[in-house]
């Protein structure tokens, strides 16, 4: 047996560290959980689809949207720790969320099951079997 005695080891791919500014203290974020939380917040602010199928946020709701982005980032920056939350601007919060999305997209390939590859053996051949029909002379 292998040194792991048959245990499948799971990496920590979904955890990433972020920091604001040059001297900001790094904080760890579960990318999948954090992004799913942001998706639900974002979705609550989006209006019905327009004629082009786009769901936008109205100008009236934009200040509240930015406040929710800031609140989420400040909450994530202190998750599991007893320290003062990082104070961020709406621009910093939206930049963080953009980086979060990039990380989420990169992780997506790790969470999709791999498709089985086609085998080249004869039992899985894509050859077709065709029957020919002989034409007979008509009188």
C-alpha positions as CSV (number, residue, x, y, z in Angstrom):
1,X,0.0,0.0,0.0
2,X,1.0,3.6,-0.5
3,X,2.2,5.8,2.3
4,X,-1.3,7.3,2.6
5,X,-2.9,3.9,3.2
6,X,-5.5,4.5,0.6
7,X,-6.5,7.9,1.9
8,X,-7.3,10.4,-0.8
9,X,-5.8,13.7,0.3
10,X,-7.7,16.8,-0.5
11,X,-5.8,20.0,-1.1
12,X,-6.7,23.5,0.0
13,X,-7.3,24.9,-3.4
14,X,-10.3,26.9,-2.5
15,X,-8.6,29.0,0.2
16,X,-6.7,32.1,-0.8
17,X,-5.1,35.0,1.0
18,X,-5.8,38.6,0.2
19,X,-4.5,41.9,1.7
20,X,-5.4,45.6,1.1
21,X,-2.5,47.9,0.4
22,X,1.2,47.3,0.8
23,X,1.1,47.0,4.6
24,X,-2.4,45.3,5.0
25,X,-2.6,42.2,7.1
26,X,-3.4,39.2,4.9
27,X,-6.7,37.4,5.5
28,X,-7.8,34.0,4.2
29,X,-11.0,33.5,2.2
30,X,-12.9,30.4,1.1
31,X,-13.3,31.4,-2.6
32,X,-16.3,29.3,-3.3
33,X,-18.3,30.2,-0.2
34,X,-17.5,33.9,-0.5
35,X,-18.3,34.1,-4.1
36,X,-21.6,32.3,-3.7
37,X,-22.5,34.8,-0.9
38,X,-21.7,37.7,-3.3
39,X,-23.8,36.1,-6.1
40,X,-26.8,36.1,-3.8
41,X,-26.3,39.7,-2.7
42,X,-25.7,40.8,-6.3
43,X,-28.8,38.9,-7.6
44,X,-31.0,40.6,-5.0
45,X,-30.2,44.0,-6.5
46,X,-30.7,43.1,-10.1
47,X,-33.9,44.0,-11.9
48,X,-35.8,42.0,-14.4
49,X,-34.2,41.4,-17.8
50,X,-34.5,44.1,-20.3
51,X,-35.2,43.5,-24.0
52,X,-31.6,42.5,-24.5
53,X,-31.7,39.9,-21.7
54,X,-29.5,42.0,-19.3
55,X,-30.4,42.4,-15.6
56,X,-29.0,45.7,-14.4
57,X,-29.0,47.6,-11.1
58,X,-30.9,50.9,-11.0
59,X,-29.1,54.1,-10.2
60,X,-31.3,54.5,-7.1
61,X,-30.1,51.2,-5.7
62,X,-26.4,51.6,-6.5
63,X,-25.5,53.2,-3.1
64,X,-27.0,50.3,-1.2
65,X,-25.3,47.9,-3.6
66,X,-21.9,49.4,-2.8
67,X,-22.6,49.4,0.9
68,X,-23.4,45.7,0.7
69,X,-20.1,45.0,-1.2
70,X,-18.2,46.9,1.5
71,X,-20.0,45.1,4.3
72,X,-19.3,41.7,2.8
73,X,-15.6,42.5,2.3
74,X,-15.2,43.8,5.8
75,X,-16.9,40.7,7.2
76,X,-14.7,38.4,5.1
77,X,-11.6,40.2,6.3
78,X,-12.3,39.3,9.9
79,X,-13.9,35.9,9.5
80,X,-12.7,33.6,12.3
81,X,-10.4,36.2,13.8
82,X,-10.8,38.7,16.6
83,X,-9.4,41.8,15.0
84,X,-10.7,45.0,13.8
85,X,-12.3,44.8,10.3
86,X,-10.5,46.2,7.4
87,X,-12.1,49.5,6.4
88,X,-12.4,49.6,2.6
89,X,-13.8,52.0,0.0
90,X,-16.5,50.9,-2.4
91,X,-13.9,50.9,-5.2
92,X,-11.6,48.6,-3.1
93,X,-14.5,46.3,-2.3
94,X,-15.5,46.0,-6.0
95,X,-11.9,45.4,-6.9
96,X,-11.7,42.6,-4.3
97,X,-14.9,41.1,-5.7
98,X,-13.5,41.2,-9.2
99,X,-10.3,39.3,-8.0
100,X,-12.6,36.9,-6.1
101,X,-14.5,36.2,-9.4
102,X,-11.2,35.5,-11.2
103,X,-10.1,33.0,-8.5
104,X,-13.5,31.4,-8.6
105,X,-13.3,31.0,-12.4
106,X,-9.9,29.4,-12.1
107,X,-11.1,26.9,-9.5
108,X,-14.1,25.9,-11.6
109,X,-12.0,23.5,-13.6
110,X,-10.9,21.6,-10.5
111,X,-14.5,21.1,-9.4
112,X,-15.9,19.7,-12.7
113,X,-15.7,15.9,-13.0
114,X,-13.5,14.8,-15.9
115,X,-15.3,13.3,-18.9
116,X,-14.2,9.8,-19.8
117,X,-11.9,9.7,-22.7
118,X,-12.8,7.8,-25.8
119,X,-10.9,4.6,-26.1
120,X,-9.3,3.6,-29.4
121,X,-10.0,-0.1,-29.0
122,X,-12.2,-1.9,-31.5
123,X,-15.1,-2.4,-29.1
124,X,-15.7,1.3,-28.9
125,X,-15.1,2.0,-32.6
126,X,-17.3,4.5,-34.4
127,X,-17.4,2.4,-37.5
128,X,-20.7,2.0,-39.2
129,X,-22.2,-1.1,-40.4
130,X,-24.0,-0.6,-43.8
131,X,-26.1,-3.1,-45.7
132,X,-26.2,-2.8,-49.4
133,X,-29.4,-3.4,-51.4
134,X,-29.0,-5.0,-54.7
135,X,-31.1,-3.6,-57.4
136,X,-32.9,-6.1,-59.6
137,X,-33.7,-5.6,-63.2
138,X,-37.3,-4.7,-63.7
139,X,-39.1,-6.2,-66.8
